[in-house]
Amino acid sequence: DLLQHYQKMISIRNQHQALQLGDFKTIMVDDKNQIYGFSRSYENQTVTVILNNSDHQQSIQMQSCNSQPDKDLLNDLAYSATEGKLSLSIQKKWAAVILCEK
């Protein structure tokens, strides 16, 4: 339901200062595959958002920021890095919101 989705996104933003006050940095632009990613960092927190605007599922690899499992706040998942990299699978027209706390 759309209302629940908006409520969850608002809750994620309100709970993480990096999304409110953090420095903004574009980390991924792939026009061909319709992928866009950015991160926001504040104090000991980095939140990375990867958007898949394509009509099919996408596999993404990105750098992990630490040795602890990274949390996907939007999809309620945890990712463990392999050799410092996270492998994400993002559904069509969807996103991942990855929290890294140092």
PyMOL CGO cylinders between C-alpha atoms (Angstrom):
from pymol import cmd
from pymol.cgo import CYLINDER

trace = [
    CYLINDER, 0.00, 0.00, 0.00, 1.35, 3.41, -0.96, 0.3, 1, 1, 1, 1, 1, 1,
    CYLINDER, 1.35, 3.41, -0.96, 0.54, 5.08, 2.35, 0.3, 1, 1, 1, 1, 1, 1,
    CYLINDER, 0.54, 5.08, 2.35, 2.49, 2.44, 4.29, 0.3, 1, 1, 1, 1, 1, 1,
    CYLINDER, 2.49, 2.44, 4.29, 5.44, 2.86, 1.92, 0.3, 1, 1, 1, 1, 1, 1,
    CYLINDER, 5.44, 2.86, 1.92, 5.52, 6.63, 2.48, 0.3, 1, 1, 1, 1, 1, 1,
    CYLINDER, 5.52, 6.63, 2.48, 5.21, 6.15, 6.23, 0.3, 1, 1, 1, 1, 1, 1,
    CYLINDER, 5.21, 6.15, 6.23, 8.15, 3.74, 6.21, 0.3, 1, 1, 1, 1, 1, 1,
    CYLINDER, 8.15, 3.74, 6.21, 10.30, 6.11, 4.13, 0.3, 1, 1, 1, 1, 1, 1,
    CYLINDER, 10.30, 6.11, 4.13, 9.46, 9.02, 6.46, 0.3, 1, 1, 1, 1, 1, 1,
    CYLINDER, 9.46, 9.02, 6.46, 10.29, 6.86, 9.48, 0.3, 1, 1, 1, 1, 1, 1,
    CYLINDER, 10.29, 6.86, 9.48, 13.66, 5.85, 7.98, 0.3, 1, 1, 1, 1, 1, 1,
    CYLINDER, 13.66, 5.85, 7.98, 14.53, 9.48, 7.32, 0.3, 1, 1, 1, 1, 1, 1,
    CYLINDER, 14.53, 9.48, 7.32, 13.45, 10.61, 10.78, 0.3, 1, 1, 1, 1, 1, 1,
    CYLINDER, 13.45, 10.61, 10.78, 15.49, 7.88, 12.52, 0.3, 1, 1, 1, 1, 1, 1,
    CYLINDER, 15.49, 7.88, 12.52, 18.80, 8.53, 10.71, 0.3, 1, 1, 1, 1, 1, 1,
    CYLINDER, 18.80, 8.53, 10.71, 20.55, 11.87, 10.97, 0.3, 1, 1, 1, 1, 1, 1,
    CYLINDER, 20.55, 11.87, 10.97, 22.69, 11.09, 7.93, 0.3, 1, 1, 1, 1, 1, 1,
    CYLINDER, 22.69, 11.09, 7.93, 19.55, 11.40, 5.78, 0.3, 1, 1, 1, 1, 1, 1,
    CYLINDER, 19.55, 11.40, 5.78, 18.67, 14.73, 7.38, 0.3, 1, 1, 1, 1, 1, 1,
    CYLINDER, 18.67, 14.73, 7.38, 22.03, 16.45, 7.84, 0.3, 1, 1, 1, 1, 1, 1,
    CYLINDER, 22.03, 16.45, 7.84, 24.58, 14.39, 5.96, 0.3, 1, 1, 1, 1, 1, 1,
    CYLINDER, 24.58, 14.39, 5.96, 26.85, 15.37, 3.11, 0.3, 1, 1, 1, 1, 1, 1,
    CYLINDER, 26.85, 15.37, 3.11, 25.41, 14.29, -0.25, 0.3, 1, 1, 1, 1, 1, 1,
    CYLINDER, 25.41, 14.29, -0.25, 27.57, 12.35, -2.71, 0.3, 1, 1, 1, 1, 1, 1,
    CYLINDER, 27.57, 12.35, -2.71, 26.54, 10.71, -5.99, 0.3, 1, 1, 1, 1, 1, 1,
    CYLINDER, 26.54, 10.71, -5.99, 28.20, 7.28, -6.08, 0.3, 1, 1, 1, 1, 1, 1,
    CYLINDER, 28.20, 7.28, -6.08, 26.64, 5.54, -9.07, 0.3, 1, 1, 1, 1, 1, 1,
    CYLINDER, 26.64, 5.54, -9.07, 25.09, 6.64, -12.36, 0.3, 1, 1, 1, 1, 1, 1,
    CYLINDER, 25.09, 6.64, -12.36, 24.23, 4.02, -14.97, 0.3, 1, 1, 1, 1, 1, 1,
    CYLINDER, 24.23, 4.02, -14.97, 21.91, 5.51, -17.57, 0.3, 1, 1, 1, 1, 1, 1,
    CYLINDER, 21.91, 5.51, -17.57, 21.88, 2.35, -19.68, 0.3, 1, 1, 1, 1, 1, 1,
    CYLINDER, 21.88, 2.35, -19.68, 20.59, 0.19, -16.81, 0.3, 1, 1, 1, 1, 1, 1,
    CYLINDER, 20.59, 0.19, -16.81, 18.65, 3.03, -15.17, 0.3, 1, 1, 1, 1, 1, 1,
    CYLINDER, 18.65, 3.03, -15.17, 20.51, 2.81, -11.86, 0.3, 1, 1, 1, 1, 1, 1,
    CYLINDER, 20.51, 2.81, -11.86, 21.30, 5.79, -9.64, 0.3, 1, 1, 1, 1, 1, 1,
    CYLINDER, 21.30, 5.79, -9.64, 22.98, 5.75, -6.25, 0.3, 1, 1, 1, 1, 1, 1,
    CYLINDER, 22.98, 5.75, -6.25, 23.93, 8.33, -3.67, 0.3, 1, 1, 1, 1, 1, 1,
    CYLINDER, 23.93, 8.33, -3.67, 25.18, 8.37, -0.12, 0.3, 1, 1, 1, 1, 1, 1,
    CYLINDER, 25.18, 8.37, -0.12, 24.75, 10.73, 2.78, 0.3, 1, 1, 1, 1, 1, 1,
    CYLINDER, 24.75, 10.73, 2.78, 27.22, 10.72, 5.66, 0.3, 1, 1, 1, 1, 1, 1,
    CYLINDER, 27.22, 10.72, 5.66, 27.01, 12.34, 9.06, 0.3, 1, 1, 1, 1, 1, 1,
    CYLINDER, 27.01, 12.34, 9.06, 29.24, 11.64, 12.05, 0.3, 1, 1, 1, 1, 1, 1,
    CYLINDER, 29.24, 11.64, 12.05, 29.52, 7.82, 12.32, 0.3, 1, 1, 1, 1, 1, 1,
    CYLINDER, 29.52, 7.82, 12.32, 26.65, 7.02, 9.96, 0.3, 1, 1, 1, 1, 1, 1,
    CYLINDER, 26.65, 7.02, 9.96, 26.49, 6.56, 6.19, 0.3, 1, 1, 1, 1, 1, 1,
    CYLINDER, 26.49, 6.56, 6.19, 23.27, 5.81, 4.35, 0.3, 1, 1, 1, 1, 1, 1,
    CYLINDER, 23.27, 5.81, 4.35, 23.51, 4.70, 0.74, 0.3, 1, 1, 1, 1, 1, 1,
    CYLINDER, 23.51, 4.70, 0.74, 20.46, 4.72, -1.52, 0.3, 1, 1, 1, 1, 1, 1,
    CYLINDER, 20.46, 4.72, -1.52, 20.47, 2.72, -4.75, 0.3, 1, 1, 1, 1, 1, 1,
    CYLINDER, 20.47, 2.72, -4.75, 17.50, 3.26, -7.08, 0.3, 1, 1, 1, 1, 1, 1,
    CYLINDER, 17.50, 3.26, -7.08, 16.57, 0.81, -9.84, 0.3, 1, 1, 1, 1, 1, 1,
    CYLINDER, 16.57, 0.81, -9.84, 14.30, 2.62, -12.27, 0.3, 1, 1, 1, 1, 1, 1,
    CYLINDER, 14.30, 2.62, -12.27, 14.42, -0.14, -14.88, 0.3, 1, 1, 1, 1, 1, 1,
    CYLINDER, 14.42, -0.14, -14.88, 11.71, -2.66, -15.74, 0.3, 1, 1, 1, 1, 1, 1,
    CYLINDER, 11.71, -2.66, -15.74, 13.73, -5.64, -14.49, 0.3, 1, 1, 1, 1, 1, 1,
    CYLINDER, 13.73, -5.64, -14.49, 15.66, -6.77, -11.44, 0.3, 1, 1, 1, 1, 1, 1,
    CYLINDER, 15.66, -6.77, -11.44, 19.25, -5.52, -11.23, 0.3, 1, 1, 1, 1, 1, 1,
    CYLINDER, 19.25, -5.52, -11.23, 22.31, -6.95, -9.52, 0.3, 1, 1, 1, 1, 1, 1,
    CYLINDER, 22.31, -6.95, -9.52, 24.58, -4.31, -8.04, 0.3, 1, 1, 1, 1, 1, 1,
    CYLINDER, 24.58, -4.31, -8.04, 27.97, -4.50, -6.38, 0.3, 1, 1, 1, 1, 1, 1,
    CYLINDER, 27.97, -4.50, -6.38, 29.09, -1.72, -4.10, 0.3, 1, 1, 1, 1, 1, 1,
    CYLINDER, 29.09, -1.72, -4.10, 31.80, -1.08, -1.55, 0.3, 1, 1, 1, 1, 1, 1,
    CYLINDER, 31.80, -1.08, -1.55, 30.97, -1.96, 2.05, 0.3, 1, 1, 1, 1, 1, 1,
    CYLINDER, 30.97, -1.96, 2.05, 31.95, 0.64, 4.62, 0.3, 1, 1, 1, 1, 1, 1,
    CYLINDER, 31.95, 0.64, 4.62, 32.93, -1.75, 7.41, 0.3, 1, 1, 1, 1, 1, 1,
    CYLINDER, 32.93, -1.75, 7.41, 33.25, -5.36, 8.51, 0.3, 1, 1, 1, 1, 1, 1,
    CYLINDER, 33.25, -5.36, 8.51, 29.85, -5.51, 10.21, 0.3, 1, 1, 1, 1, 1, 1,
    CYLINDER, 29.85, -5.51, 10.21, 26.78, -6.56, 8.23, 0.3, 1, 1, 1, 1, 1, 1,
    CYLINDER, 26.78, -6.56, 8.23, 25.20, -3.59, 6.45, 0.3, 1, 1, 1, 1, 1, 1,
    CYLINDER, 25.20, -3.59, 6.45, 21.44, -3.18, 6.93, 0.3, 1, 1, 1, 1, 1, 1,
    CYLINDER, 21.44, -3.18, 6.93, 18.92, -2.52, 4.17, 0.3, 1, 1, 1, 1, 1, 1,
    CYLINDER, 18.92, -2.52, 4.17, 16.44, -0.32, 6.00, 0.3, 1, 1, 1, 1, 1, 1,
    CYLINDER, 16.44, -0.32, 6.00, 13.85, -0.36, 3.24, 0.3, 1, 1, 1, 1, 1, 1,
    CYLINDER, 13.85, -0.36, 3.24, 13.74, -4.11, 2.67, 0.3, 1, 1, 1, 1, 1, 1,
    CYLINDER, 13.74, -4.11, 2.67, 14.60, -5.30, 6.21, 0.3, 1, 1, 1, 1, 1, 1,
    CYLINDER, 14.60, -5.30, 6.21, 17.66, -7.25, 5.05, 0.3, 1, 1, 1, 1, 1, 1,
    CYLINDER, 17.66, -7.25, 5.05, 21.25, -7.56, 6.25, 0.3, 1, 1, 1, 1, 1, 1,
    CYLINDER, 21.25, -7.56, 6.25, 24.19, -7.91, 3.85, 0.3, 1, 1, 1, 1, 1, 1,
    CYLINDER, 24.19, -7.91, 3.85, 27.61, -9.27, 4.67, 0.3, 1, 1, 1, 1, 1, 1,
    CYLINDER, 27.61, -9.27, 4.67, 30.53, -8.08, 2.59, 0.3, 1, 1, 1, 1, 1, 1,
    CYLINDER, 30.53, -8.08, 2.59, 32.72, -10.42, 0.59, 0.3, 1, 1, 1, 1, 1, 1,
    CYLINDER, 32.72, -10.42, 0.59, 36.20, -8.99, 0.10, 0.3, 1, 1, 1, 1, 1, 1,
    CYLINDER, 36.20, -8.99, 0.10, 34.86, -5.56, 1.05, 0.3, 1, 1, 1, 1, 1, 1,
    CYLINDER, 34.86, -5.56, 1.05, 31.99, -5.58, -1.45, 0.3, 1, 1, 1, 1, 1, 1,
    CYLINDER, 31.99, -5.58, -1.45, 28.24, -5.95, -1.05, 0.3, 1, 1, 1, 1, 1, 1,
    CYLINDER, 28.24, -5.95, -1.05, 26.19, -7.75, -3.68, 0.3, 1, 1, 1, 1, 1, 1,
    CYLINDER, 26.19, -7.75, -3.68, 22.64, -6.45, -3.90, 0.3, 1, 1, 1, 1, 1, 1,
    CYLINDER, 22.64, -6.45, -3.90, 19.69, -7.61, -5.94, 0.3, 1, 1, 1, 1, 1, 1,
    CYLINDER, 19.69, -7.61, -5.94, 17.17, -4.80, -6.43, 0.3, 1, 1, 1, 1, 1, 1,
    CYLINDER, 17.17, -4.80, -6.43, 13.71, -5.45, -7.81, 0.3, 1, 1, 1, 1, 1, 1,
    CYLINDER, 13.71, -5.45, -7.81, 12.40, -3.42, -10.76, 0.3, 1, 1, 1, 1, 1, 1,
    CYLINDER, 12.40, -3.42, -10.76, 11.26, 0.11, -9.94, 0.3, 1, 1, 1, 1, 1, 1,
    CYLINDER, 11.26, 0.11, -9.94, 12.54, -0.32, -6.39, 0.3, 1, 1, 1, 1, 1, 1,
    CYLINDER, 12.54, -0.32, -6.39, 15.43, 0.65, -4.16, 0.3, 1, 1, 1, 1, 1, 1,
    CYLINDER, 15.43, 0.65, -4.16, 17.78, -0.33, -1.38, 0.3, 1, 1, 1, 1, 1, 1,
    CYLINDER, 17.78, -0.33, -1.38, 18.59, 1.94, 1.57, 0.3, 1, 1, 1, 1, 1, 1,
    CYLINDER, 18.59, 1.94, 1.57, 21.80, 0.65, 3.13, 0.3, 1, 1, 1, 1, 1, 1,
    CYLINDER, 21.80, 0.65, 3.13, 22.88, 1.79, 6.61, 0.3, 1, 1, 1, 1, 1, 1,
    CYLINDER, 22.88, 1.79, 6.61, 26.49, 1.60, 7.68, 0.3, 1, 1, 1, 1, 1, 1,
    CYLINDER, 26.49, 1.60, 7.68, 27.43, 2.60, 11.21, 0.3, 1, 1, 1, 1, 1, 1,
    CYLINDER, 27.43, 2.60, 11.21, 31.08, 2.81, 12.18, 0.3, 1, 1, 1, 1, 1, 1,
]
cmd.load_cgo(trace, "trace")
